Amino acid sequence: MISLSMLVVFVLLMGLAAISDLRAYCIPNRLVLAIVLLFLLAAAATGMPWQIILWHLLAGAILFVLGYGLFALRMIGGGDAKLMAAAALWAGWTALPHFLLYMALAGGVLAIAMMVWEFFRLHVELTSSNPETSLIKRITSLKPDLPYGVAIALGVCVALPHTWWASGLPINI
């Protein structure tokens, strides 16, 4: 039962990270730290074997390095890189491909949704405001930033049934 309650807290923390990223393009460090500490607490409380813990840590470390590289290339934000690594701790090595696939799919849907929203917003601005403003200027003002924390949160939550955590639950999630 402790495993299920900790999974619920994890999902809630990931939801808070997604909401924070969606609203302010910011994922607080204390939220990422809470996700990491909750992983360590959950691993200890559930008696996760140390070999499995090492595989989970390896998944987190690999995604931290990958995320840092993407951050250095200015492809994602620093909060996204840290959240991706913290989420990988929970996914673990065996569910990492599922997490990455679901995160990529959610990111694609998010990108399309944001693009549609921005074009809708642009259309409303063009039809209701100053017609003298250049169309080119307005199109180039579109923000390409994506709150990728939303995709990370969705990806890891959808991947949870493939994780070590789900195998120990008395019910299927």
C-alpha positions in Angstrom: 0.0 0.0 0.0 2.9 2.3 0.7 4.1 1.9 -2.9 0.7 3.0 -4.3 0.5 6.1 -2.0 4.0 7.1 -3.0 3.2 6.7 -6.7 0.2 8.9 -6.2 2.4 11.6 -4.6 4.9 11.2 -7.4 2.1 11.7 -10.0 0.9 14.8 -8.1 4.4 16.2 -8.0 4.8 15.6 -11.7 1.4 17.3 -12.3 2.6 20.3 -10.3 5.7 20.5 -12.4 3.7 20.4 -15.6 1.3 23.1 -14.4 4.2 25.3 -13.2 5.9 24.9 -16.6 2.7 25.6 -18.5 1.9 28.7 -16.5 5.4 30.3 -16.1 7.9 28.3 -18.2 9.6 27.5 -14.9 10.0 24.2 -13.0 11.1 25.0 -9.4 14.2 23.2 -8.2 12.5 22.3 -4.9 9.9 20.4 -6.9 12.5 18.4 -8.8 14.4 17.8 -5.5 11.1 16.5 -3.9 10.7 14.1 -6.8 14.2 12.8 -6.3 13.9 12.5 -2.5 10.6 10.8 -2.9 12.2 8.2 -5.1 14.9 7.5 -2.5 12.3 7.2 0.2 10.0 5.0 -1.9 12.9 2.7 -2.8 13.9 2.3 0.8 10.3 1.9 2.0 9.4 -0.7 -0.5 12.6 -2.7 -0.2 13.7 -2.1 -3.7 16.8 -4.3 -4.3 20.0 -2.4 -4.6 20.7 -3.7 -8.1 17.4 -2.3 -9.2 18.2 1.0 -7.5 21.4 1.2 -9.4 19.6 0.7 -12.7 17.2 3.4 -11.8 20.1 5.7 -10.9 21.8 4.9 -14.2 18.6 5.8 -16.1 18.5 9.1 -14.2 22.2 9.8 -14.8 21.9 9.1 -18.5 18.9 11.4 -18.9 20.7 14.1 -16.8 23.6 14.0 -19.2 21.3 14.0 -22.2 19.2 16.8 -20.8 22.3 18.8 -20.0 23.5 18.4 -23.5 20.1 19.5 -24.9 20.2 22.5 -22.5 23.7 23.4 -23.6 22.4 23.4 -27.2 19.5 25.6 -26.0 17.0 23.0 -27.2 15.4 22.6 -23.7 15.3 24.6 -20.5 17.3 23.7 -17.4 14.2 22.8 -15.5 13.2 20.4 -18.2 16.6 18.7 -18.1 16.4 18.3 -14.4 12.8 17.1 -14.4 13.6 14.6 -17.2 16.4 13.1 -15.1 14.2 12.9 -12.0 11.4 11.3 -13.9 13.8 8.7 -15.3 14.7 7.7 -11.7 11.1 6.6 -11.4 10.9 5.0 -14.8 14.0 3.0 -14.3 16.1 1.3 -17.0 13.4 -1.2 -18.1 10.7 1.4 -18.7 13.1 4.1 -20.1 12.2 3.3 -23.7 8.5 3.6 -22.9 9.1 6.9 -21.1 11.1 8.3 -23.9 8.5 7.2 -26.5 5.6 8.6 -24.6 7.4 11.8 -23.8 8.3 12.3 -27.5 4.7 11.7 -28.5 3.3 14.0 -25.9 5.9 16.6 -27.0 4.7 16.4 -30.6 1.1 16.7 -29.6 2.0 19.7 -27.4 4.0 21.4 -30.2 1.0 21.0 -32.6 -1.4 22.3 -29.9 0.8 25.3 -29.1 1.2 26.1 -32.8 -2.6 25.9 -33.4 -3.1 28.1 -30.3 -0.6 30.7 -31.5 -2.1 30.9 -35.0 -5.5 31.2 -33.4 -4.2 34.0 -31.2 -2.6 35.7 -34.2 -5.8 35.5 -36.2 -7.7 37.1 -33.3 -5.2 39.9 -33.0 -5.2 40.6 -36.8 -8.9 40.7 -37.0 -9.5 42.8 -33.9 -6.6 45.2 -33.5 -4.6 47.7 -35.4 -4.5 46.6 -39.1 -1.4 48.7 -39.8 0.8 46.2 -37.9 2.8 44.1 -40.4 1.7 40.4 -40.8 5.3 39.4 -41.0 6.2 41.2 -37.8 3.3 39.4 -36.0 4.2 36.0 -37.4 7.8 36.4 -36.3 6.7 37.3 -32.8 5.3 33.8 -32.2 7.0 32.2 -29.3 8.6 28.8 -30.2 9.0 27.9 -26.5 7.2 24.8 -25.4 6.5 24.0 -21.8 8.1 20.6 -22.2 7.6 19.7 -18.6 4.1 18.8 -19.6 5.4 16.2 -22.1 7.8 14.9 -19.5 5.1 14.5 -16.9 2.7 12.8 -19.3 5.4 10.6 -20.6 6.5 9.2 -17.3 3.0 8.9 -15.9 1.9 6.9 -19.0 5.0 4.7 -18.7 4.3 3.9 -15.0 2.6 0.5 -15.7 5.9 -0.7 -17.3 8.0 0.1 -14.2 9.2 -1.9 -11.3 6.8 0.0 -9.1 3.7 -1.3 -11.0 4.9 -4.9 -10.7 4.8 -4.7 -6.9 1.2 -3.4 -6.8 -1.7 -5.7 -5.9 -3.7 -4.1 -8.7 -2.9 -3.4 -12.3 -2.5 0.3 -13.2 
